[in-house]
Amino acid sequence: MSSHITIDQRDISYDARAQQAALPVTIHHRDGGTEPSVLVMTPGQVELYAIQLERAIAMRKAEREEAYR
């Protein structure tokens, strides 16, 4: 059983013919093992996650700015 997935520090790829993006990830298992995999996303999913990540970055920035006040 897996415990979590982390994004690998490698470039995402896009297959124009399949209209899918592939993001390399590592699956972490509860027993300590890991295995490489790929998160396959449609263009709509890529756009949604881009928006969500931009919001997370903005929230982090706002928190850091608030901490320095």
C-alpha positions in Angstrom: 0.0 0.0 0.0 1.3 3.5 -0.8 1.6 6.3 1.7 2.3 9.2 -0.6 3.6 10.4 -4.0 6.3 13.0 -4.6 7.1 14.9 -7.8 10.5 14.1 -9.2 12.8 17.0 -10.1 12.7 16.2 -13.8 10.9 18.0 -16.6 7.3 17.3 -17.5 6.7 16.1 -21.1 3.8 16.7 -23.4 2.5 14.3 -26.1 0.7 16.5 -28.6 -0.8 13.5 -30.4 -2.3 12.0 -27.2 -2.9 15.5 -25.8 -1.5 14.4 -22.4 1.2 15.7 -20.1 3.4 13.3 -18.2 5.0 14.3 -14.9 7.6 11.9 -13.4 6.7 11.0 -9.8 7.9 8.6 -7.1 5.4 6.4 -5.2 6.4 5.9 -1.6 5.1 2.7 0.1 4.3 2.3 3.8 7.0 -0.4 4.1 9.7 2.2 3.1 10.0 1.1 -0.6 9.6 3.4 -3.5 9.0 3.0 -7.2 9.1 5.5 -10.1 5.9 6.3 -12.0 4.3 8.9 -14.1 1.3 11.2 -13.5 -0.6 11.5 -16.8 -2.8 14.6 -17.1 -5.1 16.0 -19.7 -4.7 19.7 -20.8 -7.6 20.6 -18.6 -6.0 19.0 -15.5 -2.7 20.7 -16.2 -4.4 24.1 -16.3 -6.4 23.4 -13.1 -3.3 22.3 -11.2 -1.3 25.3 -12.6 -4.0 27.6 -11.1 -4.0 25.7 -7.8 -0.2 25.8 -7.6 -0.1 29.5 -8.3 -2.6 30.0 -5.5 -0.5 27.9 -3.1 2.6 30.0 -4.0 0.7 33.2 -3.5 -0.5 32.0 -0.1 3.0 31.0 1.0 4.3 34.4 -0.1 1.6 36.2 1.8 2.3 34.1 4.9 6.0 34.9 4.7 5.4 38.6 4.2 3.0 38.6 7.2 5.7 36.8 9.4 8.2 39.7 8.7 5.8 42.4 9.8 
